Amino acid sequence: MTGVDRERIEAATRELLAAIGERTDRIGLENTPKRVAESYAEFFHGVGEDPLEFLGEGMPLEPGDSGEIVIVRDIAFRSMCEHHLLPFIGTAHVAYAPGERVVGLGRIPRVVEVLAARPQVQERLGEQIAEALSTGLQAAGVLVIMDAAHSCVTARGTQQTRSTTVTLASRGTFADPVGRAEVVALIARGDDA
């Protein structure tokens, strides 16, 4: 799975509970340290994983197939904000203009998943996804649009419960505003396409 040290997380959770004035032996909390360690192993399983391994195999394009755009919309993701260790949950839309090959469509969500399963900020996550696809596929262009609700905004501080954050990362031909506009329009069409 991951290099998560479950015993240390359990001990730290007991210390945290004691620091907020709780008794760690209280019914209801006695198994909390173990549950927290299990959830952190899941939340952070992407630490140390290489997203490029999902892009190694692909299918070569036939001559004359240039100009194709591949869009995978509505990829659900969740990550943990590295500033507060609170979740942010949202949707990623990923597009790429293939270079010489394409990859199975299920590989794109795997790249998103493994990069999201680390302490993150949304802006860097989008950039990492774009860079992985650009490098791993040698794509002519890549565009990543992410829309997420952040618990550090919705559940604490300003408590803006309906607020989401949208970020955009682009590479290659999609870094040009004109080239990017067509792809953004296709993504925005959603179910109407």
Salt bridges, closest charged atoms under 4 A:
GLU22 OE1 - ARG26 NE 2.89
ASP25 OD1 - ARG23 NE 3.34
GLU42 OE2 - ARG78 NH2 3.50
GLU49 OE2 - HIS45 ND1 3.21
ASP74 OD1 - HIS93 ND1 3.73
GLU82 OE1 - ARG124 NH2 2.35
GLU113 OE2 - HIS45 NE2 3.35
GLU113 OE1 - ARG110 NE 3.21
GLU127 OE1 - ARG171 NH1 2.77
GLU131 OE1 - ARG171 NE 2.89
